[in-house]
Amino acid sequence: MKAPTTDISRKIDVRDLEILLTVAETCSFRKAGDRLNVGQSAVSRRIQKLEELLGVSLFGRRPTGARMTVAGAEFIACASAVYENLNAAVARARSSAIADLGELRIGTMSSFSNGPQRALIKAFVERHPSVRLNFLECERRQMMTMLGHRTLDVVITIGENWKENGDSLVLVYAPVYLAVASDGPLASNDRLKWQDVSEEEFLISARESGPDVRDYIVRQVTGFGRGVSITQHHLCRDGIMNLVGLGFGITVVDDHAAGAKYPNVTLVPIGDGNDRVPFSLTWRPENDNPALRRFISLARIEAKRNGVLS
């Protein structure tokens, strides 16, 4: 009988994760030991301990080095996030001495290369240069969890948010574009309709706004005679756009991404001109961070400028 997950988690310490991630990075028990100034046998014992706790092999041992197994790759991806978050928490605790200068922690799913979101950040920095801004990109559910636990002050997401997540404000309704290969037939259009691309391969990220983009594509394309084809990649926004330029498929972007340039990628407006996606700010009303209050006040001004608030 396998031990409960919580029991296993209690038996894994930070040093285990550090050694695990170093082996994954160096593809070698010996090189990991050299980097961490421990013996190869100590590294091997730590990895063996994890494998016994989990009941799976994390690495395949070969004369050429250590290669992650499928199970190992899954576990290491999650362990890496845990380790990075822990290091970030330690850094935040150590930097608390300068909190009197002000700090605002912003979660986002979109680019700052163009549009009202960029304008809001720029205006805030100009008005409050002493406030330190920390940014995090991840998917909506994780950001909302962090918002609830006060590890984020405000999040900027695609779509309108549910009331249980906190107070919210629509900053802008942004135009929608399709990113297509510049040397492909779709790039020659001044505007595309959804039925024009119903048989195309859509590319989305498994990170950041990927799940929201998937839902949006399905809503728009469903009903044109066949199931929509969507491929998810564990890449950031830049990675997805580069795949578009290489001809792997197309993807949906908003006006905020229009300021960035990618090789062999053209942005073409999609829909009848009314296709827009809301970008919302969400925050917890009980959060008394003065920097947050100043940020929300400025966001309301920006929303009025965008015609969202009267």
N, C-alpha and C positions, 0 to 999 in steps of 0.2 A: 504494500500500500504506500503510495507516494505521500510525502509530507505536505501539509497545506502550504500554499504559496506564501502566506505571512510568516510561517515558521522558517521557510527557506530564506526569505528576505532578511530576517533577523540575523542569520548566520553569515551574511555577506557584508564585508566592511569596505571602507573606501580604498584601502590598499589593494584589495582584490580587484576592484574596478580599474584602478590605475595600472596594475600589471596586465590585466586583460586587454585594455585598450592599447597599451604599448606593444604587446605581442601582435595585436591586429594591425597596428600601424607599421611595424617593422617586418612582419611576416617571419619572425624568428624569435625563439626563446632566448637564444644566446645574445642577440642584439638588444632585446628588451632588457635583459639582465645588465648588459654593459651600460645602457642608458640610465637605468635606475640604480646602478651601483649595488646590485645584488647578484648572487650566484645563479647560474642557469638552473641548478637543482631547486632553488627556492622559487623561481618562476614556475617551473614545472609543477611543484607541489601546489602552488596557488591555483593554477589552471585545473589541475586534477581535482582539487577541492570543489571548485565551481561545477565541474562536470559531474561529480558524484552527487552534489546537491540538486542539480537540475535534472539529472538522469539522461543527459544527452552529451554527445561529443561536440565540443566547440571548435576544435581545430583538427585537421588532418595532418599528422606528422609525416613529413617526407624528408629525404636527404637534402632537398633543395630549400627546405624551410617549412613553416607552419601556414596552412591555408584554412581559412574559415569554412566550416560546413554550412549548409543551409540554415540549420538551427542556430549555429553560432552567429551567422550574419544577422539574424533576427534579434537575438539577445543582445549582441554588441551594439546594434543601432539604438536600442532602448537604453542600454547601460551608458552609452555615450551622452545621451540627453540628460540622464540623471546626474552624471558626473559633472557636466558643464553647468547645470543648474545649481549644484552644490557649490562649485567654485564661485559662481556669480553671487550666491548668497553670502559666502564668506567675504567677498570683495565689498559687497554692499554694507555688511556689518562694520568692516574696517573703515569704510569711508563715511560712516555716520557722523563723524566729527565735523564735517563741513555741511551738514544738513541745513544750517542756518542760512546758507546761500540760496536754498531752494532747489528742489528736484522734482521733475515730472517724468513719470514712467509711462510710455505710450506704446500700446500694442497696435499693429497695423497689418493689413492684408494687401496693401497696394503700394505702388511706386510713388516716389516723391518727384518724379522727373517732370511733371506737368500738372496743371489744373489747380483747383481750389485747395486741395489738401496741401500741396506745396506752398501755396500762397499763405495759408494759415500758419504753417510751421515757420515760414520766413518772417511773417509779421510778428509772431510771438517772440522769436529770437531777437528781433530788432528792438522790441519794446521792453523785453525782460532779459537782457544779456547775462545777468548773474544766475539765472535759473539753469541748472544742468538738465539736459534732456537725455533720457535713456530710451532706446527703441528696441522693440522685439517684433519679429515677424514669425507668426505661426498660424495654425488654423483656428477657426472661431471658437470651438468648444474649449480648447486649452486657454485661449485668452479670457473667455468668460469665467473660467474657473479661477484664473489668476486675479481677475478683477474682484471676484467675490472674496478672495483671501488677501486683498490689498497688496498684492505684489505687482499689480499694475494700477495706475490711476485712471486711465482712460483708454478706450480701444476705438479704433476706426475700422469699420467693417463694411463689406458689401451687403446691401439689404437693410431693411428696417428691423430693429431689434424688438424682442419680446419684453414686456414690462417687468417680468420677474428678474431680468438681468440688471435692472437699474434704470435710472433716468437716461433718456436718449434724445438726440437731436439729429435730424437729417441735414447734413452739410450741403449736399448738392445732388442733383440727378444728372449723372454723367452720361454722355453719349457712348454708344457701344460700337466697336470696330471688330472686324476680323483681321487677324494677322495672317497673311498669305505669302507664299514664295513670290518674289518679284519677277522671276523668270517663268512663272506659271500662268495659265490662262485666266485665273481669277483676278490677278493684279491689274488687268486692263479695264476693269469695271469702275465706273464712278461711284456706284452703290450696288450692293448685293441684297438679294432677298433670301430668306431662310430656305425656301424651296430650292434655290440655286445650289445650296451647299448641303442638302440633306443626305447626300451619299458620300460626302467627304469624310476623311479621317480627322477627328478632333483630338487635339493633344491637350492634356491638363496636367497640372502638378499634383503630386500626392501631398504637398505641403501648402502652407499659407491658405489661399482662397480656393484651392482645387475643388473641394467638395461643393462649395457654393457655385462655382463655375459649371460643374457637372450638372447640377440641378437646373441651372438656367438654360444650358444647351438642350437638355432633354425636353424642357417645357416648350422651347421654341421650335424644335425640329420634329417632335412626335406628331404624327398625323400626315406625313408626306409620303406614305407608302412603304416605309421600311424602318427597321430599328436603327437608331443612331449608333454610329461606331465611335467609341471614345477610348483612347489609350491613355493610361495614367503612368507618369514617369516620376521617379523620386529625384526630381530636379527642381531647382529654384526657377523663378520667372525667367531669368536670363537663359538658363539651359533650355527651357521650352521654346523660347523665341529663336534660339539658334537651331533647334530641330526643325522649326518651321522654315527657316532659311535653307536648310539642307533638303527640303522637300518631303519630310516625314508626314506632314499633315498641316492643319490650320488650327488656330486657337482664337479664343475670344479675349479681347482686352478692352479696357475702358479709356476714357480721355486722359486719365492720370499717367498712362504709359506712353502717351503720344510724344513726349519729349525725348524719349530714348531712341537711339538708332541701332539697328542690328543688321548684319550682313545679309543681303538678298531678302529682306523682309519689307513688305508694303502693308500699310494699314488701310483697309477699305471700309467705309461706313456700311452698316448692316441694318436692314429693316426699312420702315417707311419714314424714318426721321423722328419717330416718337419712341424708338427703342432706347430706353435709358435705364440705368441702374442706380438706385440710391446708395449713397455713402453716408453712414451714420456714425455719430459719436455716442458712446455709452459710458456712463460712469456711475458709481455708487453714491447716492445722495448723502450718506453718512460720512463720506470721505471729506475731512475738513482741511485738506492740503491747500494752502493759499495759492500755490502755483496752479493747481487744478482749477480753482475758481476763476483765476485770471484767464486761463486757457479757454474755459467754456464761454466766458464773456466775449472773448475775441471771436470764438467760433460762431456765436449768435450774430455778430456783426457780419462775418463772412457769409453766413447762410442768408441774411437779408440781401446782401449784395448779389447772391446767386438767385434771388427770387423765390427762395424756399419759405422764408418767414416774411410776414408783412410788417 
